Amino acid sequence: MSTKKLVLGGLLVAIAVILQASRLILPLPPLLTTFIIGTLVNMMLVLCVRLNGFTSAVILSILLPIFAYVQGQLVLPMLIPVVALGNILFTYCVKSFKQGVLTYLVPPVVKAVSMCAAAYVVICFLGIESVAMQKGILFAMSVPQLITGFTGILCAQKMVEVLKKKI
């Protein structure tokens, strides 16, 4: 890995972690914060894969849920691999679908479906009986992932266009 890629990867990771941590200081309702921060985090995943490659995006995909757990955004440590898997699949789909309408649809759908299915496995494995907790986890791993994945891709596309004009 070249020095330039290493530095850019580190910068993208740092920006993504800072954006994710901003939920701790934003005076907004939790659901609104989820959609804003989720969009920014997905945007950073897309920028990472597009500007620095899949390896950097995988590293970011694994680091983000660890930081989310430390920040109290993931209720169970067993959800760290669930989110990491969803992020990795999301970035792989972003890498694979570069043009057309599938660019905007496939990655968020794959992310949401994989995260929801994996979260269901974790719920069953842990024997979580609270219906409210089950619904909360499954909701967090589905609808917000679709919406923030889609809007994150849109934002990243605009950022790449701006960056290409400036560089």
ROSESE-149338 format. One line per field, with one value per atom (N, C-alpha, C, O): x, y, z; residue number from 1; residue in one letter. Coordinates in nm, 2 decimals. Layout:
% residues N
x <- (X  ...)
y <- (Y  ...)
z <- (Z  ...)
num <- (NUM  ...)
residu <- (A  ...)
//
This chain:
% residues 167
x <- (0.09  0.00  0.09  0.18  0.06  0.14  0.12  0.01  0.21  0.20  0.08  0.00  0.05  -0.06  -0.19  -0.28  -0.21  -0.33  -0.34  -0.46  -0.23  -0.24  -0.28  -0.37  -0.23  -0.27  -0.41  -0.49  -0.45  -0.59  -0.69  -0.79  -0.65  -0.73  -0.75  -0.86  -0.64  -0.64  -0.73  -0.80  -0.72  -0.79  -0.94  -1.03  -0.98  -1.12  -1.18  -1.29  -1.10  -1.14  -1.16  -1.26  -1.07  -1.08  -1.20  -1.27  -1.23  -1.35  -1.47  -1.57  -1.48  -1.60  -1.62  -1.73  -1.51  -1.53  -1.58  -1.66  -1.52  -1.57  -1.71  -1.79  -1.75  -1.89  -1.98  -2.09  -1.94  -2.02  -2.03  -2.14  -1.92  -1.92  -2.00  -2.04  -2.03  -2.10  -2.24  -2.31  -2.29  -2.43  -2.43  -2.54  -2.32  -2.31  -2.33  -2.36  -2.30  -2.31  -2.43  -2.46  -2.49  -2.60  -2.72  -2.77  -2.78  -2.90  -3.03  -3.12  -3.03  -3.15  -3.21  -3.15  -3.34  -3.41  -3.33  -3.27  -3.32  -3.24  -3.28  -3.18  -3.40  -3.44  -3.38  -3.33  -3.40  -3.34  -3.19  -3.13  -3.13  -2.98  -2.94  -2.84  -3.02  -2.99  -2.98  -2.89  -3.08  -3.08  -2.98  -2.92  -2.95  -2.84  -2.70  -2.63  -2.67  -2.54  -2.53  -2.42  -2.63  -2.63  -2.60  -2.52  -2.66  -2.63  -2.49  -2.42  -2.43  -2.29  -2.20  -2.10  -2.23  -2.14  -2.14  -2.04  -2.26  -2.27  -2.20  -2.14  -2.21  -2.14  -1.99  -1.92  -1.94  -1.79  -1.75  -1.64  -1.84  -1.81  -1.80  -1.71  -1.89  -1.89  -1.76  -1.69  -1.73  -1.62  -1.49  -1.40  -1.49  -1.37  -1.34  -1.23  -1.45  -1.43  -1.40  -1.32  -1.46  -1.44  -1.31  -1.25  -1.27  -1.14  -1.02  -0.91  -1.04  -0.92  -0.92  -0.82  -1.03  -1.03  -1.10  -1.14  -1.13  -1.21  -1.14  -1.21  -1.01  -0.94  -0.96  -0.99  -0.95  -0.97  -1.12  -1.15  -1.21  -1.35  -1.38  -1.47  -1.32  -1.34  -1.29  -1.36  -1.17  -1.12  -1.22  -1.25  -1.27  -1.36  -1.49  -1.55  -1.53  -1.66  -1.65  -1.75  -1.53  -1.51  -1.50  -1.55  -1.42  -1.40  -1.53  -1.54  -1.61  -1.73  -1.82  -1.86  -1.86  -1.94  -1.88  -1.94  -1.75  -1.67  -1.69  -1.72  -1.67  -1.68  -1.83  -1.86  -1.92  -2.07  -2.10  -2.18  -2.04  -2.07  -2.01  -2.08  -1.89  -1.82  -1.90  -1.91  -1.96  -2.04  -2.19  -2.26  -2.22  -2.35  -2.46  -2.58  -2.42  -2.52  -2.57  -2.68  -2.48  -2.52  -2.54  -2.46  -2.66  -2.70  -2.63  -2.61  -2.58  -2.52  -2.39  -2.38  -2.28  -2.15  -2.17  -2.09  -2.26  -2.28  -2.33  -2.33  -2.38  -2.42  -2.31  -2.33  -2.19  -2.07  -2.05  -2.03  -2.04  -2.01  -2.13  -2.11  -2.25  -2.37  -2.36  -2.38  -2.32  -2.31  -2.18  -2.19  -2.08  -1.95  -1.99  -1.94  -2.06  -2.09  -2.18  -2.15  -2.28  -2.36  -2.28  -2.30  -2.19  -2.11  -2.02  -2.00  -1.96  -1.87  -1.95  -1.90  -2.06  -2.15  -2.19  -2.19  -2.22  -2.26  -2.15  -2.17  -2.03  -1.91  -1.88  -1.84  -1.89  -1.87  -1.97  -1.93  -2.09  -2.19  -2.17  -2.19  -2.13  -2.09  -1.98  -1.98  -1.88  -1.77  -1.81  -1.76  -1.91  -1.95  -2.05  -2.04  -2.13  -2.23  -2.19  -2.22  -2.13  -2.08  -2.17  -2.15  -2.26  -2.34  -2.49  -2.52  -2.58  -2.72  -2.79  -2.74  -2.92  -3.01  -2.97  -3.00  -2.91  -2.87  -2.76  -2.75  -2.69  -2.59  -2.65  -2.59  -2.78  -2.84  -2.93  -2.97  -2.97  -3.07  -3.01  -3.04  -2.92  -2.87  -2.79  -2.82  -2.69  -2.62  -2.70  -2.68  -2.80  -2.88  -2.97  -2.99  -3.02  -3.11  -3.03  -3.07  -2.91  -2.82  -2.78  -2.78  -2.75  -2.71  -2.82  -2.80  -2.94  -3.05  -3.09  -3.12  -3.10  -3.15  -3.04  -3.08  -2.92  -2.81  -2.81  -2.79  -2.82  -2.82  -2.94  -2.93  -3.05  -3.18  -3.17  -3.20  -3.13  -3.12  -3.01  -3.04  -2.90  -2.79  -2.84  -2.81  -2.91  -2.96  -3.06  -3.07  -3.14  -3.24  -3.17  -3.21  -3.06  -2.98  -2.92  -2.93  -2.87  -2.82  -2.93  -2.91  -3.05  -3.16  -3.19  -3.22  -3.20  -3.23  -3.12  -3.15  -3.00  -2.88  -2.88  -2.85  -2.90  -2.90  -3.03  -3.03  -3.13  -3.26  -3.33  -3.39  -3.32  -3.38  -3.53  -3.59  -3.60  -3.74  -3.83  -3.94  -3.77  -3.84  -3.88  -3.79  -4.01  -4.06  -4.02  -3.98  -4.02  -3.99  -3.84  -3.81  -3.75  -3.61  -3.59  -3.51  -3.66  -3.65  -3.69  -3.62  -3.80  -3.85  -3.76  -3.73  -3.71  -3.61  -3.49  -3.44  -3.43  -3.31  -3.34  -3.26  -3.44  -3.47  -3.51  -3.47  -3.58  -3.61  -3.48  -3.46  -3.39  -3.26  -3.18  -3.10  -3.19  -3.11  -3.18  -3.13  -3.30  -3.37  -3.40  -3.32  -3.51  -3.56  -3.45  -3.43  -3.39  -3.29  -3.17  -3.11  -3.14  -3.03  -3.06  -2.97  -3.18  -3.22  -3.22  -3.16  -3.27  -3.28  -3.15  -3.11  -3.07  -2.94  -2.84  -2.75  -2.85  -2.77  -2.79  -2.70  -2.92  -2.95  -2.91  -2.84  -2.94  -2.90  -2.75  -2.69  -2.68  -2.54  -2.47  -2.37  -2.53  -2.47  -2.50  -2.41  -2.61  -2.64  -2.54  -2.49  -2.52  -2.43  -2.29  -2.22  -2.25  -2.11  -2.09  -1.99  -2.19  -2.19  -2.16  -2.08  -2.23  -2.21  -2.07  -2.01  -2.03  -1.89  -1.79  -1.69  -1.80  -1.70  -1.70  -1.60  -1.82  -1.83  -1.76  -1.68  -1.78  -1.72  -1.57  -1.49  -1.52  -1.38  -1.31  -1.20  -1.37  -1.31  -1.30  -1.20  -1.39  -1.38  -1.26  -1.20  -1.25  -1.15  -1.00  -0.91  -0.99  -0.86  -0.81  -0.70)
y <- (-0.12  0.00  0.12  0.13  0.22  0.34  0.43  0.42  0.52  0.62  0.71  0.74  0.74  0.83  0.76  0.82  0.63  0.56  0.54  0.55  0.52  0.50  0.63  0.62  0.74  0.87  0.90  0.95  0.88  0.91  0.82  0.87  0.69  0.60  0.64  0.64  0.68  0.73  0.86  0.87  0.95  1.07  1.04  1.09  0.95  0.91  0.84  0.87  0.76  0.69  0.80  0.79  0.89  0.99  1.08  1.11  1.12  1.20  1.12  1.18  0.99  0.91  0.89  0.90  0.87  0.85  0.98  0.98  1.10  1.23  1.25  1.30  1.22  1.24  1.15  1.19  1.03  0.93  0.98  0.97  1.03  1.08  1.21  1.24  1.28  1.41  1.38  1.48  1.26  1.23  1.26  1.28  1.25  1.27  1.41  1.44  1.51  1.65  1.72  1.84  1.66  1.72  1.72  1.62  1.84  1.85  1.82  1.90  1.70  1.66  1.53  1.46  1.51  1.38  1.26  1.27  1.15  1.04  0.98  0.95  0.98  0.92  1.01  0.96  1.14  1.23  1.22  1.23  1.21  1.20  1.07  1.07  0.96  0.84  0.85  0.80  0.93  0.94  1.04  1.02  1.14  1.24  1.17  1.17  1.11  1.05  0.93  0.91  0.85  0.73  0.77  0.70  0.87  0.92  0.96  0.92  1.04  1.08  0.96  0.96  0.86  0.75  0.67  0.62  0.65  0.57  0.65  0.59  0.78  0.87  0.84  0.83  0.84  0.81  0.67  0.66  0.57  0.44  0.44  0.38  0.51  0.52  0.60  0.55  0.71  0.79  0.71  0.71  0.63  0.55  0.44  0.43  0.38  0.27  0.34  0.28  0.45  0.52  0.59  0.59  0.65  0.73  0.65  0.68  0.55  0.48  0.33  0.26  0.27  0.13  0.05  0.10  -0.08  -0.17  -0.20  -0.21  -0.22  -0.26  -0.15  -0.18  -0.02  0.08  0.09  0.11  0.06  0.06  -0.06  -0.04  -0.17  -0.28  -0.25  -0.27  -0.18  -0.14  -0.04  -0.06  0.05  0.15  0.08  0.11  -0.02  -0.09  -0.17  -0.19  -0.21  -0.29  -0.19  -0.21  -0.08  0.01  0.09  0.11  0.13  0.21  0.14  0.21  0.01  -0.04  -0.06  -0.06  -0.07  -0.08  0.05  0.06  0.16  0.29  0.32  0.38  0.27  0.29  0.22  0.27  0.10  0.03  0.11  0.12  0.15  0.23  0.36  0.40  0.42  0.54  0.51  0.60  0.38  0.34  0.33  0.33  0.34  0.33  0.19  0.17  0.09  -0.05  -0.11  -0.09  -0.17  -0.21  -0.34  -0.37  -0.42  -0.55  -0.56  -0.52  -0.61  -0.63  -0.73  -0.72  -0.82  -0.92  -0.85  -0.91  -0.73  -0.66  -0.59  -0.55  -0.59  -0.53  -0.60  -0.54  -0.74  -0.81  -0.80  -0.80  -0.78  -0.76  -0.64  -0.64  -0.53  -0.40  -0.40  -0.35  -0.46  -0.47  -0.55  -0.51  -0.66  -0.74  -0.65  -0.65  -0.58  -0.50  -0.39  -0.36  -0.33  -0.22  -0.28  -0.22  -0.40  -0.46  -0.49  -0.47  -0.55  -0.59  -0.46  -0.46  -0.36  -0.23  -0.17  -0.14  -0.17  -0.12  -0.21  -0.16  -0.34  -0.43  -0.40  -0.40  -0.38  -0.35  -0.21  -0.20  -0.12  0.02  0.00  0.06  -0.08  -0.10  -0.17  -0.14  -0.26  -0.34  -0.27  -0.29  -0.19  -0.12  0.03  0.10  0.07  0.21  0.30  0.42  0.25  0.33  0.28  0.17  0.37  0.34  0.33  0.36  0.30  0.30  0.20  0.21  0.09  -0.02  0.03  -0.02  0.14  0.20  0.25  0.24  0.30  0.36  0.26  0.29  0.15  0.06  -0.06  -0.10  -0.13  -0.26  -0.25  -0.32  -0.15  -0.15  -0.13  -0.21  -0.04  -0.02  -0.14  -0.18  -0.20  -0.32  -0.44  -0.50  -0.46  -0.57  -0.55  -0.64  -0.42  -0.39  -0.41  -0.48  -0.36  -0.38  -0.52  -0.57  -0.60  -0.74  -0.82  -0.90  -0.80  -0.88  -0.84  -0.93  -0.72  -0.67  -0.72  -0.77  -0.72  -0.76  -0.91  -0.96  -0.99  -1.13  -1.17  -1.26  -1.11  -1.14  -1.10  -1.17  -0.98  -0.94  -1.04  -1.07  -1.09  -1.20  -1.32  -1.38  -1.36  -1.47  -1.44  -1.53  -1.32  -1.28  -1.29  -1.34  -1.24  -1.23  -1.38  -1.41  -1.47  -1.61  -1.67  -1.75  -1.65  -1.71  -1.66  -1.75  -1.54  -1.49  -1.51  -1.50  -1.56  -1.59  -1.46  -1.47  -1.35  -1.23  -1.25  -1.27  -1.24  -1.26  -1.14  -1.14  -1.02  -0.90  -0.86  -0.83  -0.86  -0.83  -0.68  -0.66  -0.59  -0.45  -0.44  -0.37  -0.52  -0.52  -0.58  -0.53  -0.69  -0.75  -0.66  -0.64  -0.60  -0.50  -0.38  -0.34  -0.33  -0.22  -0.25  -0.17  -0.37  -0.41  -0.43  -0.38  -0.51  -0.54  -0.41  -0.40  -0.32  -0.19  -0.12  -0.07  -0.10  -0.03  -0.09  -0.02  -0.22  -0.29  -0.29  -0.36  -0.23  -0.24  -0.11  -0.06  -0.05  0.08  0.19  0.25  0.22  0.33  0.30  0.39  0.17  0.13  0.15  0.20  0.13  0.15  0.30  0.34  0.38  0.53  0.59  0.67  0.56  0.62  0.57  0.64  0.45  0.39  0.47  0.51  0.48  0.55  0.70  0.75  0.77  0.91  0.93  1.03  0.83  0.83  0.82  0.89  0.74  0.72  0.85  0.90  0.91  1.04  1.15  1.22  1.16  1.26  1.24  1.33  1.11  1.08  1.11  1.16  1.08  1.11  1.26  1.30  1.35  1.49  1.53  1.62  1.47  1.50  1.46  1.54  1.35  1.31  1.40  1.44  1.45  1.55  1.67  1.73  1.72  1.85  1.83  1.91  1.71  1.69  1.68  1.72  1.62  1.60  1.74  1.76  1.83  1.96  2.04  2.12  2.02  2.10  2.04  2.12  1.91  1.85  1.85  1.80)
z <- (0.00  0.00  0.00  0.08  -0.09  -0.10  0.02  0.09  0.04  0.15  0.13  0.22  0.00  -0.03  0.01  0.07  -0.03  0.00  0.15  0.21  0.22  0.37  0.44  0.53  0.39  0.45  0.42  0.51  0.30  0.26  0.33  0.38  0.35  0.42  0.57  0.62  0.63  0.77  0.78  0.88  0.69  0.69  0.68  0.75  0.58  0.57  0.69  0.73  0.75  0.88  0.99  1.06  1.00  1.10  1.08  1.18  0.96  0.93  0.97  1.03  0.93  0.95  1.10  1.15  1.18  1.32  1.39  1.48  1.34  1.40  1.36  1.45  1.24  1.20  1.28  1.33  1.30  1.38  1.53  1.59  1.58  1.72  1.74  1.85  1.63  1.65  1.70  1.74  1.69  1.74  1.90  1.95  1.96  2.10  2.14  2.26  2.05  2.08  2.01  2.04  1.91  1.84  1.92  1.97  1.94  2.02  1.94  1.92  1.89  1.80  1.86  1.93  1.82  1.87  1.81  1.70  1.89  1.85  1.71  1.64  1.67  1.54  1.43  1.33  1.44  1.34  1.34  1.23  1.45  1.46  1.38  1.31  1.40  1.34  1.19  1.12  1.13  0.99  0.94  0.83  1.01  0.97  0.98  0.88  1.09  1.11  1.02  0.97  1.01  0.93  0.78  0.71  0.73  0.60  0.58  0.48  0.68  0.67  0.68  0.61  0.76  0.78  0.65  0.60  0.59  0.46  0.35  0.26  0.35  0.26  0.27  0.17  0.39  0.41  0.36  0.31  0.38  0.33  0.18  0.12  0.12  -0.03  -0.08  -0.17  -0.01  -0.05  -0.03  -0.11  0.08  0.10  -0.01  -0.06  -0.05  -0.15  -0.29  -0.36  -0.31  -0.44  -0.45  -0.56  -0.35  -0.35  -0.31  -0.35  -0.23  -0.17  -0.19  -0.15  -0.24  -0.26  -0.16  -0.05  -0.19  -0.11  0.02  0.12  0.02  0.15  0.25  0.37  0.22  0.31  0.36  0.48  0.27  0.30  0.40  0.49  0.38  0.47  0.61  0.71  0.62  0.75  0.82  0.94  0.74  0.80  0.84  0.94  0.76  0.78  0.92  0.99  0.95  1.08  1.20  1.31  1.17  1.28  1.33  1.45  1.23  1.27  1.37  1.47  1.36  1.46  1.59  1.70  1.59  1.72  1.80  1.91  1.72  1.78  1.82  1.92  1.74  1.77  1.90  1.98  1.92  2.05  2.17  2.27  2.15  2.26  2.29  2.41  2.19  2.21  2.26  2.29  2.27  2.32  2.22  2.25  2.09  1.98  1.95  1.90  1.98  1.96  2.10  2.19  2.12  2.25  2.30  2.41  2.20  2.23  2.15  2.03  2.22  2.14  2.03  1.93  2.04  1.93  1.80  1.69  1.81  1.69  1.61  1.50  1.67  1.60  1.47  1.37  1.47  1.35  1.25  1.13  1.30  1.22  1.14  1.01  1.20  1.13  1.04  0.93  1.09  1.01  0.88  0.77  0.89  0.77  0.68  0.56  0.73  0.65  0.58  0.46  0.65  0.59  0.48  0.37  0.50  0.40  0.28  0.17  0.29  0.18  0.10  -0.02  0.18  0.12  0.03  -0.08  0.09  0.01  -0.11  -0.21  -0.09  -0.20  -0.32  -0.43  -0.28  -0.38  -0.45  -0.57  -0.37  -0.42  -0.52  -0.63  -0.49  -0.58  -0.70  -0.81  -0.69  -0.81  -0.90  -1.02  -0.84  -0.92  -0.93  -0.83  -1.04  -1.05  -1.13  -1.12  -1.20  -1.29  -1.29  -1.26  -1.32  -1.34  -1.21  -1.10  -1.22  -1.11  -1.00  -0.88  -1.04  -0.95  -0.85  -0.74  -0.89  -0.80  -0.67  -0.57  -0.68  -0.57  -0.50  -0.38  -0.56  -0.50  -0.44  -0.33  -0.51  -0.46  -0.33  -0.24  -0.32  -0.19  -0.07  0.03  -0.06  0.06  0.09  0.20  -0.02  0.00  0.05  0.15  -0.01  0.04  0.19  0.27  0.22  0.35  0.45  0.55  0.42  0.51  0.53  0.64  0.42  0.43  0.51  0.59  0.48  0.55  0.70  0.78  0.73  0.87  0.95  1.06  0.88  0.95  0.97  1.08  0.87  0.89  0.99  1.08  0.99  1.09  1.23  1.33  1.24  1.37  1.43  1.55  1.34  1.38  1.43  1.53  1.37  1.41  1.55  1.64  1.57  1.70  1.81  1.92  1.78  1.87  1.91  2.03  1.81  1.84  1.92  2.02  1.89  1.95  2.10  2.19  2.13  2.26  2.34  2.46  2.27  2.34  2.39  2.50  2.32  2.36  2.35  2.25  2.47  2.47  2.47  2.44  2.50  2.50  2.36  2.27  2.33  2.20  2.16  2.05  2.26  2.23  2.19  2.10  2.26  2.22  2.08  2.00  2.06  1.93  1.82  1.72  1.83  1.73  1.71  1.60  1.83  1.82  1.74  1.66  1.77  1.70  1.55  1.47  1.52  1.38  1.30  1.19  1.37  1.30  1.27  1.16  1.37  1.35  1.24  1.18  1.22  1.12  0.98  0.89  0.97  0.84  0.78  0.69  0.81  0.75  0.75  0.64  0.86  0.86  0.77  0.71  0.76  0.67  0.53  0.45  0.49  0.35  0.32  0.22  0.41  0.38  0.39  0.30  0.49  0.50  0.40  0.36  0.36  0.25  0.12  0.05  0.09  -0.04  -0.03  -0.13  0.08  0.08  0.10  0.05  0.16  0.17  0.03  0.01  -0.05  -0.19  -0.27  -0.34  -0.25  -0.32  -0.28  -0.36  -0.15  -0.10  -0.14  -0.18  -0.14  -0.19  -0.34  -0.38  -0.42  -0.56  -0.58  -0.66  -0.50  -0.51  -0.47  -0.53  -0.36  -0.31  -0.41  -0.43  -0.47  -0.57  -0.69  -0.74  -0.73  -0.84  -0.80  -0.88  -0.68  -0.64  -0.63  -0.67  -0.57  -0.56  -0.69  -0.70  -0.79  -0.92  -0.99  -1.06  -0.96  -1.02  -0.95  -1.02  -0.82  -0.75  -0.76  -0.76  -0.79  -0.80  -0.94  -0.97)
num <- (1  1  1  1  2  2  2  2  3  3  3  3  4  4  4  4  5  5  5  5  6  6  6  6  7  7  7  7  8  8  8  8  9  9  9  9  10  10  10  10  11  11  11  11  12  12  12  12  13  13  13  13  14  14  14  14  15  15  15  15  16  16  16  16  17  17  17  17  18  18  18  18  19  19  19  19  20  20  20  20  21  21  21  21  22  22  22  22  23  23  23  23  24  24  24  24  25  25  25  25  26  26  26  26  27  27  27  27  28  28  28  28  29  29  29  29  30  30  30  30  31  31  31  31  32  32  32  32  33  33  33  33  34  34  34  34  35  35  35  35  36  36  36  36  37  37  37  37  38  38  38  38  39  39  39  39  40  40  40  40  41  41  41  41  42  42  42  42  43  43  43  43  44  44  44  44  45  45  45  45  46  46  46  46  47  47  47  47  48  48  48  48  49  49  49  49  50  50  50  50  51  51  51  51  52  52  52  52  53  53  53  53  54  54  54  54  55  55  55  55  56  56  56  56  57  57  57  57  58  58  58  58  59  59  59  59  60  60  60  60  61  61  61  61  62  62  62  62  63  63  63  63  64  64  64  64  65  65  65  65  66  66  66  66  67  67  67  67  68  68  68  68  69  69  69  69  70  70  70  70  71  71  71  71  72  72  72  72  73  73  73  73  74  74  74  74  75  75  75  75  76  76  76  76  77  77  77  77  78  78  78  78  79  79  79  79  80  80  80  80  81  81  81  81  82  82  82  82  83  83  83  83  84  84  84  84  85  85  85  85  86  86  86  86  87  87  87  87  88  88  88  88  89  89  89  89  90  90  90  90  91  91  91  91  92  92  92  92  93  93  93  93  94  94  94  94  95  95  95  95  96  96  96  96  97  97  97  97  98  98  98  98  99  99  99  99  100  100  100  100  101  101  101  101  102  102  102  102  103  103  103  103  104  104  104  104  105  105  105  105  106  106  106  106  107  107  107  107  108  108  108  108  109  109  109  109  110  110  110  110  111  111  111  111  112  112  112  112  113  113  113  113  114  114  114  114  115  115  115  115  116  116  116  116  117  117  117  117  118  118  118  118  119  119  119  119  120  120  120  120  121  121  121  121  122  122  122  122  123  123  123  123  124  124  124  124  125  125  125  125  126  126  126  126  127  127  127  127  128  128  128  128  129  129  129  129  130  130  130  130  131  131  131  131  132  132  132  132  133  133  133  133  134  134  134  134  135  135  135  135  136  136  136  136  137  137  137  137  138  138  138  138  139  139  139  139  140  140  140  140  141  141  141  141  142  142  142  142  143  143  143  143  144  144  144  144  145  145  145  145  146  146  146  146  147  147  147  147  148  148  148  148  149  149  149  149  150  150  150  150  151  151  151  151  152  152  152  152  153  153  153  153  154  154  154  154  155  155  155  155  156  156  156  156  157  157  157  157  158  158  158  158  159  159  159  159  160  160  160  160  161  161  161  161  162  162  162  162  163  163  163  163  164  164  164  164  165  165  165  165  166  166  166  166  167  167  167  167)
residu <- (M  M  M  M  S  S  S  S  T  T  T  T  K  K  K  K  K  K  K  K  L  L  L  L  V  V  V  V  L  L  L  L  G  G  G  G  G  G  G  G  L  L  L  L  L  L  L  L  V  V  V  V  A  A  A  A  I  I  I  I  A  A  A  A  V  V  V  V  I  I  I  I  L  L  L  L  Q  Q  Q  Q  A  A  A  A  S  S  S  S  R  R  R  R  L  L  L  L  I  I  I  I  L  L  L  L  P  P  P  P  L  L  L  L  P  P  P  P  P  P  P  P  L  L  L  L  L  L  L  L  T  T  T  T  T  T  T  T  F  F  F  F  I  I  I  I  I  I  I  I  G  G  G  G  T  T  T  T  L  L  L  L  V  V  V  V  N  N  N  N  M  M  M  M  M  M  M  M  L  L  L  L  V  V  V  V  L  L  L  L  C  C  C  C  V  V  V  V  R  R  R  R  L  L  L  L  N  N  N  N  G  G  G  G  F  F  F  F  T  T  T  T  S  S  S  S  A  A  A  A  V  V  V  V  I  I  I  I  L  L  L  L  S  S  S  S  I  I  I  I  L  L  L  L  L  L  L  L  P  P  P  P  I  I  I  I  F  F  F  F  A  A  A  A  Y  Y  Y  Y  V  V  V  V  Q  Q  Q  Q  G  G  G  G  Q  Q  Q  Q  L  L  L  L  V  V  V  V  L  L  L  L  P  P  P  P  M  M  M  M  L  L  L  L  I  I  I  I  P  P  P  P  V  V  V  V  V  V  V  V  A  A  A  A  L  L  L  L  G  G  G  G  N  N  N  N  I  I  I  I  L  L  L  L  F  F  F  F  T  T  T  T  Y  Y  Y  Y  C  C  C  C  V  V  V  V  K  K  K  K  S  S  S  S  F  F  F  F  K  K  K  K  Q  Q  Q  Q  G  G  G  G  V  V  V  V  L  L  L  L  T  T  T  T  Y  Y  Y  Y  L  L  L  L  V  V  V  V  P  P  P  P  P  P  P  P  V  V  V  V  V  V  V  V  K  K  K  K  A  A  A  A  V  V  V  V  S  S  S  S  M  M  M  M  C  C  C  C  A  A  A  A  A  A  A  A  A  A  A  A  Y  Y  Y  Y  V  V  V  V  V  V  V  V  I  I  I  I  C  C  C  C  F  F  F  F  L  L  L  L  G  G  G  G  I  I  I  I  E  E  E  E  S  S  S  S  V  V  V  V  A  A  A  A  M  M  M  M  Q  Q  Q  Q  K  K  K  K  G  G  G  G  I  I  I  I  L  L  L  L  F  F  F  F  A  A  A  A  M  M  M  M  S  S  S  S  V  V  V  V  P  P  P  P  Q  Q  Q  Q  L  L  L  L  I  I  I  I  T  T  T  T  G  G  G  G  F  F  F  F  T  T  T  T  G  G  G  G  I  I  I  I  L  L  L  L  C  C  C  C  A  A  A  A  Q  Q  Q  Q  K  K  K  K  M  M  M  M  V  V  V  V  E  E  E  E  V  V  V  V  L  L  L  L  K  K  K  K  K  K  K  K  K  K  K  K  I  I  I  I)
//
